[in-house]
């Protein structure tokens, strides 16, 4: 199948200026000083679209912006460590850098989930505003320092889809007993309405759907889902993006390796991460649009939205899940309070700005 051929290849693969102006050449300053070489472990198949290639992009930016003084070798999931052991590997210094998503570590650091996605939470633009201007990055730094890590936002998928389902969902009753791949706070909320949820690496979703281990699965969005061939194992694609209205991809650096860098190279890594974040957001906006058209027009995928009773139940369950977490974990309370307060501050402008425009565009264009 298409998806199997892609995975087989991806897992084996190692991965003009204005007239009159002379473009500045690449200057390799590493020859005069020691080159710092890091290993980056990831949770993605090598070269997997947007996620795996996003890790490559970050590594290339670091090398280019450092003038060759830093080099980062990217390892796909399973090459150095399994997909869901990135956090521990970077924390321990097995690798200097990681590329993953923080909600995979909820069993180790419950509050980490707030730095990937929050059900019914902020949009991508709002989330970046919180990280860069609203104090979110400082909270993230404080949380991860306890685990010998320095975190960065190195990408964002934007609004994700609600997932692939083998059967159509017409009411809350249809959700009962379904086996669904969905990580993070959203997975816990789904469990609260009668769904059996699990977290498995993306590379295992297709086979799990095909063999009946799963009845439904969330992955990312049209671009990545098409690459995995998920349209071959489920007919219904749900668009109710309650679960991950924004989904941060995290870059982690071993704190000892970070502290050993001179200030200028720390600035290089910081700005490379910011640039990769913007690049991934832009790429997903473009490629998801293309892939959605292909899924619907060429593959006959049926787009659906969850019924109102399902959405209402998920909203209530999400509130309960978050409330239980903040009551049992001080760090979660501190971070969620800051997240909630910023969302309340920024959402009125989103409502009268972008949301109002989108509603007008839907009516008139």
The 8 nearest C-alpha neighbors of each residue, nearest first, counted from 0:
[[1, 3, 2, 4, 228, 5, 231, 227],
 [2, 0, 4, 3, 5, 228, 227, 226],
 [1, 3, 227, 228, 5, 4, 0, 6],
 [4, 2, 6, 0, 5, 1, 7, 227],
 [5, 3, 7, 1, 2, 6, 8, 0],
 [4, 6, 2, 8, 3, 7, 9, 1],
 [7, 5, 9, 3, 8, 4, 10, 2],
 [6, 8, 4, 5, 10, 9, 3, 11],
 [7, 9, 5, 11, 6, 10, 12, 4],
 [10, 8, 6, 12, 45, 11, 7, 46],
 [9, 11, 45, 7, 8, 12, 44, 6],
 [12, 10, 8, 9, 7, 13, 45, 14],
 [11, 13, 14, 9, 10, 8, 45, 46],
 [14, 12, 11, 45, 74, 10, 46, 9],
 [13, 12, 45, 46, 73, 74, 9, 11],
 [16, 17, 22, 18, 21, 20, 19, 23],
 [15, 17, 22, 20, 18, 21, 19, 23],
 [18, 16, 20, 19, 15, 21, 22, 23],
 [17, 19, 20, 16, 21, 15, 22, 23],
 [18, 20, 17, 21, 16, 22, 15, 23],
 [21, 19, 18, 17, 22, 16, 23, 15],
 [20, 22, 23, 19, 16, 17, 18, 24],
 [23, 21, 16, 24, 20, 15, 17, 25],
 [22, 24, 21, 25, 26, 20, 16, 15],
 [25, 23, 26, 22, 21, 27, 66, 63],
 [24, 26, 27, 23, 66, 63, 67, 28],
 [25, 27, 66, 28, 24, 67, 23, 29],
 [28, 26, 66, 67, 29, 25, 30, 68],
 [27, 29, 66, 30, 26, 31, 67, 68],
 [28, 30, 68, 32, 67, 31, 27, 34],
 [31, 29, 28, 32, 27, 33, 34, 68],
 [32, 30, 29, 28, 33, 27, 34, 68],
 [33, 31, 29, 30, 34, 28, 68, 35],
 [32, 34, 29, 35, 31, 68, 30, 69],
 [33, 35, 68, 29, 69, 36, 32, 67],
 [36, 34, 69, 68, 70, 33, 37, 71],
 [37, 35, 70, 71, 69, 34, 38, 72],
 [36, 38, 71, 95, 70, 72, 39, 35],
 [37, 39, 72, 94, 71, 95, 96, 73],
 [38, 40, 96, 73, 97, 72, 74, 94],
 [41, 39, 97, 74, 85, 73, 98, 96],
 [42, 40, 98, 76, 75, 43, 97, 99],
 [41, 43, 82, 76, 99, 83, 98, 85],
 [42, 44, 76, 51, 41, 75, 45, 50],
 [45, 43, 75, 76, 47, 10, 46, 51],
 [44, 46, 75, 10, 9, 47, 51, 43],
 [47, 45, 51, 52, 9, 48, 44, 14],
 [46, 48, 51, 44, 45, 50, 52, 49],
 [49, 47, 50, 52, 51, 46, 223, 226],
 [50, 48, 52, 53, 51, 47, 279, 283],
 [51, 49, 53, 52, 48, 47, 43, 54],
 [52, 50, 47, 46, 54, 53, 43, 45],
 [51, 53, 55, 46, 49, 54, 50, 48],
 [54, 52, 50, 56, 49, 51, 55, 57],
 [53, 55, 57, 51, 52, 56, 58, 98],
 [56, 54, 52, 58, 53, 57, 59, 73],
 [55, 57, 53, 59, 54, 58, 52, 60],
 [56, 58, 60, 54, 55, 59, 275, 271],
 [59, 57, 55, 71, 61, 56, 60, 54],
 [58, 60, 56, 62, 61, 57, 63, 55],
 [59, 61, 63, 57, 62, 58, 271, 64],
 [62, 60, 58, 64, 59, 63, 271, 65],
 [61, 63, 67, 69, 70, 59, 65, 60],
 [62, 64, 60, 66, 65, 61, 59, 67],
 [63, 65, 61, 66, 62, 60, 267, 271],
 [66, 64, 62, 68, 67, 63, 61, 69],
 [67, 65, 27, 63, 64, 28, 68, 26],
 [66, 68, 62, 27, 65, 29, 69, 63],
 [67, 69, 29, 34, 65, 66, 35, 28],
 [70, 68, 35, 62, 67, 34, 36, 65],
 [71, 69, 36, 62, 37, 35, 72, 67],
 [70, 72, 37, 58, 38, 36, 73, 39],
 [71, 73, 38, 39, 37, 74, 70, 58],
 [72, 74, 39, 38, 40, 71, 55, 75],
 [75, 73, 40, 78, 39, 41, 79, 72],
 [74, 76, 45, 44, 41, 78, 43, 77],
 [77, 75, 82, 42, 43, 44, 41, 81],
 [76, 78, 81, 80, 79, 82, 75, 74],
 [77, 79, 75, 76, 74, 80, 81, 40],
 [80, 78, 77, 74, 40, 81, 76, 75],
 [79, 81, 77, 78, 84, 82, 76, 85],
 [82, 80, 77, 84, 76, 83, 79, 85],
 [83, 81, 42, 76, 84, 77, 85, 41],
 [82, 84, 81, 85, 42, 103, 200, 86],
 [85, 83, 81, 87, 86, 82, 80, 88],
 [84, 86, 88, 87, 83, 97, 40, 89],
 [87, 85, 89, 88, 84, 90, 97, 104],
 [88, 86, 90, 84, 89, 85, 91, 93],
 [89, 87, 93, 85, 91, 90, 86, 94],
 [90, 88, 94, 92, 253, 91, 86, 87],
 [89, 91, 87, 147, 88, 92, 253, 148],
 [92, 90, 88, 89, 93, 87, 253, 147],
 [91, 93, 89, 94, 90, 95, 253, 88],
 [94, 92, 88, 91, 89, 95, 90, 87],
 [95, 93, 89, 92, 38, 96, 88, 39],
 [94, 96, 253, 37, 38, 89, 252, 92],
 [95, 97, 39, 252, 251, 94, 89, 38],
 [98, 96, 40, 251, 39, 250, 41, 85],
 [99, 97, 41, 250, 249, 54, 40, 251],
 [98, 100, 42, 249, 41, 248, 97, 250],
 [101, 99, 248, 249, 102, 103, 115, 247],
 [100, 102, 103, 111, 115, 112, 104, 114],
 [103, 101, 112, 183, 104, 105, 100, 115],
 [102, 104, 101, 105, 100, 183, 83, 182],
 [105, 103, 102, 107, 106, 101, 108, 111],
 [104, 106, 109, 108, 107, 102, 103, 112],
 [107, 105, 104, 108, 109, 103, 102, 111],
 [106, 108, 104, 105, 109, 111, 103, 110],
 [109, 107, 105, 111, 110, 104, 106, 112],
 [108, 110, 105, 111, 106, 107, 112, 331],
 [109, 111, 331, 112, 108, 113, 330, 105],
 [112, 110, 113, 101, 109, 108, 114, 102],
 [113, 111, 102, 114, 110, 115, 101, 105],
 [112, 114, 111, 115, 116, 117, 110, 335],
 [115, 113, 112, 111, 101, 116, 247, 102],
 [116, 114, 247, 246, 113, 112, 101, 102],
 [115, 117, 246, 243, 113, 245, 114, 112],
 [116, 118, 120, 113, 119, 243, 184, 242],
 [119, 117, 242, 120, 241, 185, 243, 317],
 [118, 120, 241, 117, 242, 244, 121, 314],
 [121, 119, 117, 118, 244, 122, 116, 342],
 [120, 122, 125, 126, 342, 244, 123, 245],
 [123, 121, 125, 245, 244, 124, 126, 120],
 [122, 124, 245, 126, 125, 157, 127, 121],
 [125, 123, 127, 126, 122, 128, 121, 245],
 [124, 126, 128, 122, 123, 127, 121, 129],
 [127, 125, 123, 129, 128, 124, 121, 122],
 [128, 126, 130, 124, 129, 125, 131, 123],
 [127, 129, 125, 131, 126, 132, 130, 133],
 [130, 128, 133, 126, 135, 127, 132, 131],
 [131, 129, 135, 136, 127, 128, 133, 132],
 [130, 132, 128, 129, 127, 133, 136, 134],
 [133, 131, 128, 129, 134, 130, 135, 127],
 [134, 132, 129, 135, 130, 131, 128, 341],
 [133, 135, 137, 136, 132, 130, 129, 138],
 [136, 134, 130, 138, 129, 137, 133, 139],
 [135, 137, 130, 139, 138, 134, 140, 131],
 [136, 138, 140, 139, 134, 135, 141, 130],
 [139, 137, 141, 135, 136, 140, 142, 134],
 [138, 140, 136, 142, 137, 141, 143, 135],
 [141, 139, 137, 143, 138, 142, 144, 149],
 [140, 142, 138, 144, 139, 143, 137, 145],
 [143, 141, 139, 140, 144, 145, 138, 330],
 [142, 144, 148, 146, 145, 140, 141, 139],
 [145, 143, 147, 148, 146, 141, 142, 140],
 [146, 144, 143, 147, 142, 141, 148, 140],
 [147, 145, 143, 144, 148, 90, 142, 254],
 [146, 148, 254, 144, 90, 145, 253, 143],
 [149, 147, 254, 253, 143, 144, 146, 252],
 [148, 150, 252, 251, 254, 140, 143, 144],
 [151, 149, 251, 250, 140, 148, 252, 249],
 [152, 150, 250, 249, 153, 251, 272, 149],
 [151, 153, 249, 154, 248, 250, 247, 276],
 [154, 152, 276, 272, 275, 249, 250, 248],
 [276, 155, 153, 248, 279, 152, 247, 275],
 [154, 156, 247, 246, 280, 248, 157, 279],
 [157, 155, 246, 280, 283, 158, 245, 154],
 [158, 156, 245, 155, 123, 246, 159, 280],
 [157, 159, 244, 245, 243, 156, 240, 160],
 [160, 158, 220, 219, 243, 240, 244, 157],
 [159, 161, 238, 240, 220, 162, 237, 219],
 [162, 160, 237, 240, 238, 239, 217, 242],
 [161, 163, 217, 216, 237, 160, 236, 164],
 [164, 162, 236, 216, 215, 235, 233, 217],
 [165, 163, 215, 235, 166, 233, 214, 236],
 [164, 166, 233, 234, 214, 215, 235, 163],
 [167, 165, 164, 168, 235, 234, 233, 214],
 [166, 168, 169, 235, 164, 165, 173, 303],
 [169, 167, 173, 170, 166, 305, 174, 306],
 [168, 170, 306, 167, 173, 171, 305, 172],
 [171, 169, 172, 173, 168, 306, 309, 308],
 [170, 172, 309, 173, 174, 308, 169, 175],
 [171, 173, 170, 174, 175, 169, 168, 309],
 [172, 174, 171, 170, 175, 168, 169, 167],
 [175, 173, 172, 171, 177, 194, 176, 193],
 [174, 176, 193, 194, 172, 173, 177, 171],
 [175, 177, 194, 193, 195, 174, 178, 173],
 [178, 176, 194, 175, 174, 195, 214, 179],
 [179, 177, 195, 213, 214, 196, 194, 215],
 [178, 180, 215, 196, 216, 213, 214, 181],
 [179, 181, 216, 197, 196, 198, 217, 215],
 [180, 182, 186, 217, 196, 198, 179, 197],
 [183, 181, 186, 198, 185, 197, 180, 184],
 [182, 184, 102, 186, 185, 112, 187, 103],
 [183, 185, 187, 186, 188, 117, 182, 112],
 [184, 186, 188, 242, 187, 183, 118, 189],
 [187, 185, 181, 182, 189, 183, 184, 188],
 [186, 188, 190, 184, 185, 189, 191, 320],
 [189, 187, 317, 185, 191, 316, 190, 186],
 [190, 188, 186, 191, 187, 192, 194, 185],
 [191, 189, 194, 187, 188, 193, 192, 195],
 [190, 192, 188, 189, 193, 316, 187, 194],
 [191, 193, 189, 190, 194, 312, 188, 316],
 [192, 194, 175, 190, 191, 176, 195, 174],
 [195, 193, 190, 176, 177, 189, 175, 192],
 [196, 194, 178, 190, 177, 179, 176, 193],
 [197, 195, 179, 180, 178, 186, 181, 190],
 [196, 198, 180, 181, 199, 179, 182, 195],
 [199, 197, 182, 180, 181, 200, 196, 103],
 [198, 200, 201, 197, 203, 180, 204, 182],
 [201, 199, 202, 203, 82, 198, 204, 83],
 [200, 202, 203, 204, 199, 218, 43, 205],
 [201, 203, 200, 204, 205, 44, 6, 227],
 [204, 202, 201, 200, 206, 205, 207, 199],
 [205, 203, 207, 201, 206, 202, 208, 200],
 [206, 204, 208, 207, 203, 209, 229, 227],
 [205, 207, 209, 208, 204, 203, 210, 212],
 [208, 206, 212, 204, 210, 213, 205, 209],
 [209, 207, 213, 205, 211, 206, 210, 212],
 [208, 210, 206, 207, 211, 232, 205, 212],
 [211, 209, 207, 208, 212, 206, 213, 205],
 [212, 210, 213, 208, 209, 207, 214, 206],
 [211, 213, 207, 210, 208, 214, 178, 209],
 [214, 212, 208, 178, 211, 207, 215, 179],
 [215, 213, 178, 177, 179, 165, 208, 211],
 [214, 216, 164, 179, 163, 213, 165, 178],
 [217, 215, 180, 179, 163, 162, 218, 181],
 [216, 218, 162, 181, 180, 161, 163, 219],
 [217, 219, 216, 224, 220, 162, 201, 223],
 [220, 218, 159, 223, 224, 160, 217, 221],
 [219, 221, 159, 160, 224, 222, 223, 218],
 [220, 222, 224, 287, 291, 290, 223, 225],
 [223, 221, 287, 290, 225, 224, 220, 286],
 [224, 222, 226, 225, 221, 220, 219, 227],
 [223, 225, 221, 227, 226, 222, 220, 229],
 [224, 226, 228, 227, 223, 222, 221, 229],
 [225, 227, 223, 224, 228, 2, 222, 48],
 [228, 226, 2, 224, 225, 229, 223, 205],
 [229, 227, 2, 225, 230, 226, 231, 224],
 [228, 230, 231, 232, 227, 224, 205, 225],
 [229, 231, 228, 233, 232, 234, 300, 225],
 [230, 232, 229, 228, 233, 234, 205, 209],
 [231, 233, 229, 230, 209, 208, 234, 205],
 [234, 232, 165, 230, 164, 235, 163, 231],
 [233, 235, 300, 165, 301, 230, 236, 164],
 [236, 234, 301, 164, 163, 233, 302, 165],
 [237, 235, 163, 302, 162, 301, 303, 164],
 [236, 238, 303, 161, 304, 162, 302, 239],
 [237, 239, 160, 304, 161, 240, 303, 236],
 [240, 238, 304, 161, 241, 237, 305, 160],
 [241, 239, 161, 160, 242, 238, 159, 244],
 [240, 242, 119, 118, 239, 243, 244, 161],
 [241, 243, 118, 185, 240, 244, 161, 119],
 [244, 242, 245, 116, 159, 246, 241, 118],
 [245, 243, 158, 122, 240, 241, 159, 242],
 [244, 246, 123, 157, 158, 243, 122, 116],
 [245, 247, 115, 116, 155, 156, 243, 157],
 [248, 246, 155, 115, 154, 249, 152, 114],
 [249, 247, 154, 100, 155, 153, 99, 152],
 [250, 248, 152, 100, 99, 153, 151, 98],
 [249, 251, 98, 151, 97, 153, 150, 152],
 [252, 250, 150, 97, 96, 149, 148, 151],
 [253, 251, 96, 149, 148, 95, 254, 257],
 [252, 254, 148, 95, 256, 89, 255, 90],
 [253, 255, 148, 257, 147, 256, 149, 252],
 [254, 256, 258, 257, 253, 259, 147, 92],
 [257, 255, 259, 253, 254, 258, 95, 260],
 [258, 256, 254, 255, 259, 260, 253, 252],
 [257, 259, 255, 260, 256, 254, 261, 265],
 [258, 260, 256, 257, 255, 261, 254, 262],
 [261, 259, 258, 257, 264, 265, 262, 256],
 [262, 260, 264, 263, 265, 259, 258, 257],
 [263, 261, 265, 264, 266, 260, 267, 258],
 [262, 264, 266, 265, 261, 267, 260, 65],
 [265, 263, 267, 266, 262, 261, 260, 268],
 [264, 266, 262, 268, 267, 263, 260, 269],
 [265, 267, 269, 263, 264, 268, 270, 262],
 [266, 268, 264, 270, 265, 269, 271, 64],
 [269, 267, 271, 265, 266, 270, 61, 272],
 [270, 268, 266, 272, 267, 271, 265, 273],
 [269, 271, 273, 272, 267, 268, 266, 274],
 [272, 270, 268, 274, 273, 269, 60, 61],
 [273, 271, 153, 275, 269, 270, 274, 268],
 [274, 272, 270, 276, 271, 275, 153, 269],
 [273, 275, 271, 277, 276, 272, 270, 278],
 [276, 274, 278, 272, 153, 277, 273, 57],
 [154, 275, 277, 153, 273, 274, 279, 278],
 [276, 278, 280, 274, 275, 279, 281, 273],
 [279, 277, 275, 281, 276, 280, 282, 274],
 [280, 278, 282, 154, 281, 276, 277, 283],
 [281, 279, 277, 283, 155, 278, 282, 156],
 [282, 280, 284, 278, 279, 283, 277, 285],
 [283, 281, 279, 285, 284, 280, 286, 278],
 [282, 284, 286, 280, 285, 287, 281, 279],
 [285, 283, 281, 282, 287, 286, 280, 288],
 [286, 284, 282, 283, 288, 287, 281, 289],
 [285, 287, 289, 283, 288, 222, 284, 282],
 [288, 286, 222, 290, 221, 289, 283, 284],
 [289, 287, 291, 286, 285, 290, 292, 284],
 [288, 290, 286, 292, 287, 291, 293, 285],
 [289, 291, 293, 287, 222, 221, 292, 288],
 [292, 290, 294, 221, 288, 293, 289, 287],
 [291, 293, 290, 289, 295, 294, 296, 288],
 [292, 294, 290, 297, 296, 291, 295, 289],
 [295, 293, 298, 291, 292, 300, 297, 296],
 [294, 296, 300, 299, 292, 293, 298, 297],
 [297, 295, 293, 292, 299, 294, 298, 300],
 [298, 296, 293, 294, 295, 299, 292, 300],
 [299, 297, 294, 300, 295, 296, 293, 230],
 [300, 298, 295, 296, 297, 301, 294, 234],
 [299, 301, 295, 294, 298, 234, 302, 235],
 [300, 302, 235, 236, 234, 299, 303, 295],
 [303, 301, 236, 237, 235, 300, 238, 304],
 [302, 304, 237, 236, 238, 301, 235, 305],
 [305, 303, 239, 237, 238, 306, 302, 236],
 [304, 306, 309, 239, 310, 307, 303, 168],
 [307, 305, 309, 308, 170, 169, 304, 310],
 [306, 308, 310, 309, 311, 305, 170, 312],
 [307, 309, 311, 310, 306, 171, 312, 170],
 [310, 308, 171, 312, 307, 306, 311, 305],
 [309, 311, 313, 307, 312, 308, 314, 305],
 [310, 312, 308, 314, 313, 309, 307, 315],
 [313, 311, 309, 315, 310, 314, 316, 308],
 [314, 312, 316, 310, 315, 311, 317, 309],
 [315, 313, 311, 317, 312, 316, 310, 318],
 [314, 316, 312, 318, 317, 313, 311, 319],
 [315, 317, 313, 188, 319, 318, 314, 191],
 [318, 316, 188, 320, 314, 319, 315, 313],
 [317, 319, 315, 321, 316, 320, 322, 314],
 [318, 320, 322, 316, 317, 321, 323, 315],
 [321, 319, 317, 323, 322, 318, 188, 316],
 [320, 322, 324, 318, 323, 319, 325, 317],
 [323, 321, 319, 325, 324, 320, 318, 326],
 [324, 322, 326, 320, 321, 325, 319, 327],
 [323, 325, 321, 327, 326, 322, 328, 320],
 [324, 326, 332, 331, 328, 322, 327, 323],
 [327, 325, 323, 324, 328, 322, 332, 329],
 [326, 328, 324, 325, 323, 329, 331, 332],
 [329, 327, 331, 325, 330, 326, 324, 332],
 [330, 328, 332, 331, 333, 325, 327, 326],
 [331, 329, 333, 332, 328, 110, 334, 142],
 [332, 330, 110, 325, 334, 328, 329, 333],
 [331, 333, 325, 329, 335, 330, 334, 336],
 [334, 332, 330, 336, 331, 335, 329, 337],
 [333, 335, 337, 331, 336, 332, 338, 330],
 [334, 336, 338, 332, 337, 333, 331, 339],
 [335, 337, 339, 333, 334, 338, 332, 340],
 [336, 338, 340, 334, 335, 339, 341, 333],
 [337, 339, 335, 341, 336, 340, 334, 342],
 [340, 338, 342, 336, 341, 337, 335, 343],
 [339, 341, 343, 337, 342, 338, 336, 344],
 [340, 342, 344, 338, 343, 339, 345, 337],
 [343, 341, 339, 345, 344, 340, 346, 338],
 [342, 344, 340, 341, 346, 345, 339, 347],
 [345, 343, 341, 342, 346, 340, 347, 348],
 [344, 346, 342, 343, 347, 348, 341, 349],
 [345, 347, 349, 348, 343, 342, 344, 350],
 [348, 346, 350, 349, 345, 351, 344, 343],
 [347, 349, 351, 350, 346, 352, 345, 353],
 [348, 350, 346, 352, 353, 347, 351, 354],
 [351, 349, 354, 347, 348, 352, 355, 346],
 [352, 350, 355, 348, 349, 354, 347, 353],
 [353, 351, 349, 355, 350, 348, 354, 356],
 [352, 354, 356, 349, 355, 357, 350, 351],
 [355, 353, 350, 357, 356, 352, 349, 358],
 [356, 354, 351, 358, 352, 357, 353, 350],
 [355, 357, 359, 353, 354, 358, 360, 352],
 [358, 356, 360, 354, 359, 355, 361, 353],
 [357, 359, 361, 355, 356, 360, 354, 362],
 [360, 358, 356, 362, 357, 361, 363, 355],
 [359, 361, 357, 363, 364, 362, 358, 356],
 [360, 362, 358, 359, 363, 364, 357, 356],
 [363, 361, 359, 360, 364, 358, 357, 356],
 [362, 364, 360, 361, 359, 358, 357, 356],
 [363, 360, 361, 362, 359, 357, 358, 356]]
